[in-house]
Amino acid sequence: EATSLPSGIFDLDNLKRWGKGKGWCPYYLTRQAINHANILVFNYQYMLDPKVARMVSKELEAESIIVFDEAHNIDSVCIEALSVTINERALEQATRSLGRLSSEVSRIEATDSQRLRNEYRTLVNGLIEQGLLNTPANDAALTSNVLAPDVLDQAVPGNIRRAKHFVGFMKKLVEHLKTRLRTIAGPNGGVQSETPLAFLHRMMNGTSLEAKALKFAYSRLNSLLRTLQVSNLDDFNALSDVADFATLLATYSEGVPKFAIILEPNGTTIPGVTDPVIQLACLDSSLAIAPLFKRFGSVIITSGTLSPIDLYPKLLQFEPRVSESLNMFTFRPCIRPLVITRGSDQMAISTKFDDRGDMGVVRNYGAMLVELCAHIPDGVVAFFTSYSYMESIISEWDAMGILRQLTKHKLVFIETKDVVETTLALDNYRRACDSGRGAVFLSVARGKVSEGINFDRHYGRAVIMFGIPFQYTLSHVLRARLEYLQTHYQIREQDFLNFDALRQVSQCVGRVIRSKTDYGLMILADSRYNREDKRSKLPKWIKQFMNEGCLNLSTDTALQHVRQFLRVMGQPVDQTALQSVLLPLKDIESLAAPAVIQSEGMLT
């Protein structure tokens, strides 16, 4: 029946309306329609996260072309898909969920025991043999959060087949994790790091749980929730995380450790609040994407900020058939990158740890922002390295009277950790730009604004990057990953940190240019940007506009470049020159039947 859908483009709202009109469930309608669609557009997790991919994308043909767009952070997405974090609150919620499951199992045993007996018989046989993973039309399938064949091909162990036994099994697991959290949070506690094998052995010795049964925890829990016909699955998210943790731990405990168990007595940044956490951190980003390279002939990884391009094959462990970095084709120099290394007083500026608290640096950054906002019309977006640094420097600017000077030229809006507040601030920022008043938006690299928000046309005539947004290098999870990359892939710690920071910079400054007729300033305000090892990691389409005259500038010299650039860009668009960089309609139509390139992977 899904094939009766008319040709066209359907989003979630369209599918809901169509399903409602036909009396069909939109969810199952979509599951069926996927198999008949020519083009599918969805989130990375639908391909990379085994928990989701087995339900959504398992029916795709091997000849399908997989395109990962905006893939500059694809290694981080792969790692997050196979990582789990559990805190005390989650374990308490898991305990309450197990109590509900226990009561529901007892009720079903008294009123409809045949349902549980049917589930038991199903679990006696292997998952693949019973066809439970090959039934896309309904939810009878047992989902799995791993891809290991030994989990998919075997029968569920006897000691967790019966629902009551499985609930008791999960209670033991949750209590053991609570005990481990209490240990690290106590007076003799502290940060602990263990391999999955060591953590598993300690768990087995303390609880008598078997590793084989742990491998099936996630699948068995999902089977039980379906058998009990639980309607509100959100109430069981914490318990699902515990089961996910157990299955990943047991499945990947052998061989070279590709995961790390990090136990921290305080996993929050809120002052005065303790929140002990257990983190199962995936260290190898190739684990999640390797099945796609094996299954599909054509995989394309592309992004405007995929730089340096040669590091991605190492991180994802594949050999690209085609690897290409492209220039930007424009009819005028619409981008002006400027590297400001000194303030007006010729004092070096930088956000490195030793300098960021220097009042001279803070004052120079503030004066620079005021001067730039006085000369640049409409919208200006400024990015800081972290929320804490942005908060501290804004506080200092307020005490120095810099914010008062800034508001004479533009309205000031600030990104916060609250999504609703930030959305409202963005809306008012756009209104201020539309009205001609002009505005400056103070935001954070790696935040919401740096990734998904476009500042095209007058909404972003300049982007200012204060400092280099390195990751927090004292993070125990990051330290474990850096050690893994150094040991197994020979990627040096500083190389990866530079790569990661500069791709975030590229993503931030790239917000300013969105079309052929758009233009904007990219201002990198830190003396370290003048070094070749930093600049070389910027995308090719930015470096093509970065000549020697744009480097090692003081604030005063940079303002001269700003005025000259805006004067040139303010002239009417040369329509003849614009057409020279656009493909005519007949040329586009001639490309309607592209050749398919078979490859293990492609970078562009």
N, C-alpha and C positions, 0 to 999 in steps of 0.2 A: 504493500500500500504506500510505502514511502516513495516509490517511483512515480506516484501520481502528483508529487509536488511539482508545481510549474517551474520552468527554468528561471533562474534569477539568483540574487544574492540574499541570503537569509541570515539575520542575526538572531540573538536569543529572543527578542521581542517578537520578531516575525514568526519564529517557530512556535512560540507560545500562543499567538493569535491563531495560527493555522491549526494547531492541535486542538485548541478549544473549540474552533468552528466545526471540526470533524468529530469531536468527542473522543479524541485520542490523547493519551498522556504525552505531553511535549518531550519529556525525558526519553521515553522509549522511541518516540518518533525520531528524535535526533540520533539516537544510537543506531537506528535502522538507516536513516538518511545518509549517515557518514559513509556507508558502503557504496552509495550511488553518486556521491559528489565528485566533481572534477577537481575542485580546489577546496582545501580545508585550511582555516586560519584559527589557530588556538594557542594557548599558553605553552611555554616550554615543558611544563610539568606533564602535559598530556603525552609527551614523547619520552621524557627522561625519568619521571618518577614511576617505578614499577607498580606502585599501588594504584595509580590512575591509568597508566599506559595499557595494562592488561585488559581493561574494560573498554577503552576508547579506541586505541590505535592498533590493536593486535591484528585486525582484519586487513590492514593496508597491504597492498601488493608490494612485492620486492622491487618492482620496476618504478615504484613511486619516487618522486624527487622530493627530498626533504630539505627545506630551506630554513636555517636559523638566522633570522634577521635581528639586528641590534644585538649581536652576539658577543659584544666586548666583555661581558661578565659571565659567559657561558660556563667557564670552569667553576665559578662560585655557585652557580645554579646547580651544577652537577653534584657538588659537594653537599649543598643544603638538602638535596633530594634524598641523600642517604645518611643524614645526621639527625640525631635526636637529643633534645635537652629536657631534663626532668628535674623539677624542684619539689619542695615539700608540699606546696599547695596542690600540685598535680597528683602527688601520691595520696593525699587525703581525699581528693576527688575520685581517684581510682578505687580507694577503699569503699567509698559510698556507692560507687557504681557496681562493685562486686556484691555488696549487700543487696542491691536491687536485683541483680542477676540471680543471686541465690534464692531470693523470695519468689522470683518469677519462675525459676526452674521447679521449685517445690509446688507452685500452683499448677503448672503444666503437667507435672507428674500425677497430680491428683485429678485433673480434669481431662487431659488429652495426652496421655502417655505415649500414644501411637506416634505422635509427631516426633518425640525424642528418639523413639526406637528406629524410625525411618532414617533420622539423621545419623544414628550410630551405624546402621548398616551401610550407609553411603561412605562413612569415614573408614570403614574396614578396608575398602579398596583404594588404590592409588588415585590421585586427583586427575591425572591425564587419562588413565584407563576408564574412569567413569564419565569422561567427557565434560567434567565440571568446569574446565577452563576454555571450552570451545562453544559456549552457548551465549552469544552476544545479545540475544533477544530478551533475556530475562536476567534476574539477579541470582539465579541458582549457583552461579560460578563462585568458587572459592577464590578470593583475591589473594595475591601474595605480594609481599613488599620486597622480595628478592628474586633474582633470576637464576639461582643455582638449580641445576637439573635434579640434584639429589633431594631437593625439597619438593619439586613438582612431580617427580616420578614415584615417590614412595607413598605408602599408606600412612595415615596419621597414627602415631604411636598409641598403643592400647591404653596407657595410663592417663591419656587426656581425651579419649573418645567419648566417654560418658560425661554429660554436662556437669553433673555434680562434682566429679573428680577434677574436671578442668577448672572449675571455679576455685576449688581448694588449692590447686596448683598455682593459680594466679595470685591467690592470697599470700602464699609462701614467698612468691617472687616480690610482691609489693613490700612485704614486711622486711625482706632482706635489704631492699633498696633504702627503706626508711632507716634501718640500722646503720647502713653505710653513711647516710647523710648526717645522722646524729654523731657519728664518730668524727667526721671532719669538722663539724660545727662546735665540738667540745673544746675544752681548754687545751687538750693535747693534740688538737687537730691541725689542719693546714691543708694547703693545696697538695693533691696527690695525682700522679699520672701513672697509668698502668696500661699494659697491652691488653687487648681483648682476651687472649688466652689466660693471662694471670687473673684477670677479673672473673672470668668464667670458672676457673678452678676454685677460686675462693668462694664463689657463689655455690658451686656444687658441693663443696665440703661443708658449707654452713647450712644448706637447705636440703641436701640429698636429691635435688632436682637433676634430671638427666639432660645432657646437651641436645640429644635428638628431639626430645619433647619441646625444648625451647625453640628449636628451629621452626616449629609449627605453631607457635603461640599466636602469631598475627592471623594466619589462615583460620585457625580453630576458633578464635574470638569472632571473626566475621561470620563464620558458619553459625555459631550459636546466636548471634544477634539476629540473623535472618530467620533462624528456626523459631526464635521467640517472638518474631515479628515486631521488633522494637521500632517505634515510629520516630522518636527524637534521638537520632544518633549523635547529635552534638553533645548530649549529656555524657557520652562515653568516649569523648576525645582523649581525655587523660589516660583512660585505661587502654585505648588503642595505641597511645604513645609508648606505654610500658610494654605492650606486646610487640610493638615495632622494635623497640630497644632490644628485647630478648631475642627476637628472630635474627636481627642483624648481628648481634653479638655472637650468637652460636654459629651462624653461617660463615662469618668471616674471621673466625678465631684462629684458624690454622694457616700455616704458611707465613709468608712475609707480612708483618703487621701493616695493613692498609687503613687501619682505624686506630684511634687513641681514645682511652677513657680518661677524662679529666674531671676530677672531683674538686670543686672550689667551695670554700666556706662562705663566700659572698659573691654571688653572681649578678648583683645589681649595682648600679652606679648611684643610687639614691643615698645620700648621706644619712647615717644613723640607722639604716635598715639592713638587716642580715637576711640573706636568701641563699642558703646552700644549694648547689646544683650538681647534678651528674650529667656530663656531656659525652655522648658517643659521637666523636668527631671523625668524619670521613676525611682522609688525607689525600686520596687519589681521585682526582676529578675524572679520570678515564673510566672508572668503574661503571658509572651511569650511562655514558654515551657509547661504550664499546659495543653493546648489542646492536645499536643502530648502524654503526659502520659495518658490522658483520651481516646484518639483515638486508640493508638497502644498498643498491648499486650507486646511487647519486646522493651525496650529502653536501650541501653548500652552507658554509659558515661565512656570514657577511655582516659588516657594520662600517659606518663611517669613521669609527674610532678604534678599529682593529689594528692596534699598533703597540709595540713592534710585532709584525705579523709572524716572524719566525719562531716565536715562543709558544704559540698556541699548539702546533703539532707536538711539541714536547709535553705540554701540560695534558693534552688529551690523547696522546700516544697513538698517532696515526701518521701515515705518509700521504701528503697531499699530491694529487695528480696535477692540479693547477693552483698556483699561488701568485696572486697579483695585487699590488697596491697602486691605486690610480690617482692621478692629479684631478683637480677640479677644473672643469671647462667653463670658463666665464668670458663675458664680453668686456669686462672691466675689472680692475683690482678691487673687488668688493669686500675684501677682508684686510684688516691692518693689525697684525699681531705686534704688540709692543712689550718689550721686556724692561721693566723699571727696576733698577737695582739700588737706586739712591733717592733719598728725599731731596727737597729743595735746598737743604743745608748740607748736601753731599754726604750725609750719614748713610751707611749701608742699611738696607731693610731686609728682614727675613723673619719667618715664623719658627725657625729652628729653636729647640728647647732653651738654649742658652740666651737667646736674644728676644724671645717673644714678650718677656716681662719688662724689657727696657722701655722706660717712658719716652725716650727719644724715638724709638721705633713706633710705639703706639701713636705718638703725636704726628709723626711723618705719614703714617697710614691714614690717619684722620684728615690731615691737611690735603693729602693726595685725593681722597674721596670727595672732599668739598670742592676742590679745584676742578676735578673732572666733571662733577655734576653741574658746576657753573657753566661749563663750556659745551656739554653734550645735551642735546634736546631730548625730550620725551623720556623713555624708560632706560634705566641703568640697573643691571643685576650684579650684585657683589657676592662672591662665595668665600666662605671661611673654611678652615680645615676641620673644625669640629664645633659642636654646640657649645661646649664649655669655653672654648677660645672666643667664639663670637660673643657669648654673654659677658665674658670678662672685658673684652676690648670695648664693647658698647658701653659698659658701665664706666670705664675710664674716659671714653669720649664724652659722656654726659657730664662727668666731673670737670673736664677741660672746657666745656662749652662748645665742643665741636658739633654736637647734634643740633644745637640751636642754629649754628651757622648753616648746617646742612638743610634744615627745613626752610631756610630762606629761598633755596633754589628748587627743592623737590620735596614731595611728601615721602615719609619713610615708612616702610612696611617690613616686618620681620617674620621669618619662618620659625615656627615652634615645633615641638614634637607632637603636638595635638593636630590631627589631620583636619578637623573641622575648623580650627582657628586658622591654619595655613590656607585652606581653601577660601575662607572668607577674606583673608589678607590678599590673596591673589586676585580675587574678584574686584576688590577695591583698588588694587594696584592698576589693573587694566582700565578701570573707570577714570582714574587720575590721568593715565596716559591719553585716553580718548578725549578728555576734556581740555587737554593742552597744558594742564598744570605741571605734568611731569612727575615721575616718582622713582625712587630707588628701592630695590627689594634686597634685603640682607638675608642670605640663605647659607646652607651648609652643603659642602661636597659630600656625596653619598646619601644625601637626603632626598625627599620626595621631589623637590623642585629640580634638582640636578639631573634626574633621570627622565621623568615623563612629561615635563612642561616645556612647551615651545614659546620662545619670546621673539616671534617674527615681527617684521616691519617696525613700527614705532614702539612696540612693547619692549624691544631690546636693541637699542643702538650701541650698547657697549656691555661687555661682561668683564668684570674685574675679578681675578683670582688672587686672593690674599694668601700667599704661602703655597706649600706643596702638601697635599692631603695624604700623608703616609698613614698606613694602618697603625693602630696602637700596638707597638712592638713588644710590650710586656704581656700581651694576651697569651695565655698558656696554649690555647688552641692554635693560634698563629705560629707560636714557637715550634709546636709539634709538626705543623705542616711544612714550615721552612726547613726543618731538619730532614723531613722525608724527601722533599724536593732535592736537597743537596746530596743526600745519600744515594737515592735511586735514579734521579734524572740529571744529576750534575748541574742543577740550576742554583747558582750562588744566591745567598740570602739577599745581598744588596741589589742584585739584578732583578730579582722578583719584586722586591719592595719598590724599586724605581719604576718597573713596568706597571705595577698595580696603581701607584700614585699618579703616573702620567696618563694612564687611560681614564682615570677619574677626571683629571684636568681637561683632557680632550672632550670628554662628555659634557663638562660644565660649559666650556667656552663655545662648544658647538651649538648651544642653545640659540646663538645670536644670528645664525644664517640658516634660512629655511627655504629660499627660492632663488631663482636666477636674478630677480630684480632686487632682492634684499641686500642689505649691507650692514656691517657692524665692526666695532673695535673689539679686539681680544687683548686684554691687558693682563700680563703676568707679573705680579708685584712681589718679587722675591729675588735676591741676588743669586740664588742657586740656579735659577732658570738660565743664567748666562753661561752655565757650564755645558759643554757639548754632550756629556753623558746623560743630561736631562733633556735637552732640546732634541736630541736624535731620536727619542722615543715618541715624539709627537707625530701625528699622522702626516702623510705626504702632502695632503691638500692644504694643511696649515703651513708646513715648512716652505711650500712653493712661494708664499707671500712674505716670508721672513728673511729679509736681507740684512747685511751688516749694519745698515742705518737704523734698524729697529731694535738693536741689542744694546745692553749696558747703558740705559738712559736714566737721567735724573727726572724728577717730576716736571721741572720747568721745560726740559727738552721734549719730554713726551707730550706736553700740552701743545707745543708747536706742531708735532705730527698730527695730533687730534684735530686741530683747527684746519690744517691743510687737507686732511683726508675728508672731513665733513664738507669742506668747500667744494671739493671735486664730486663727491657723491650726491651733493645737493642739486646738481645740474639735471635737466630733464633726461630721461632714458632714451638712448639712441635705439630706436625700434629696428633699424636695419641691422645694427650690430647684434641686437638681442636675437633676431631671427637666425643669425649665422650660427648660434650655438644650440638651436632647437631643431629636432628632427621634423621634417614635413610629414603630414598625415600619410602620404603614400609610402614613405619609407617605414613608418611604424607598421602599416598594414602588411608590408612585405616581410616583416619579422614575425608574423603571426604563427608560423610553424617552425619554432626553434628546434635545432638539433639537440639531442640528449647526449650528454657526456657521461659515460659510465666511469665511476671513480670511487675510491674508498673515502675520499674527502676532498673538499675544495675550499680554498680560502680566497676571498676577494676583498 
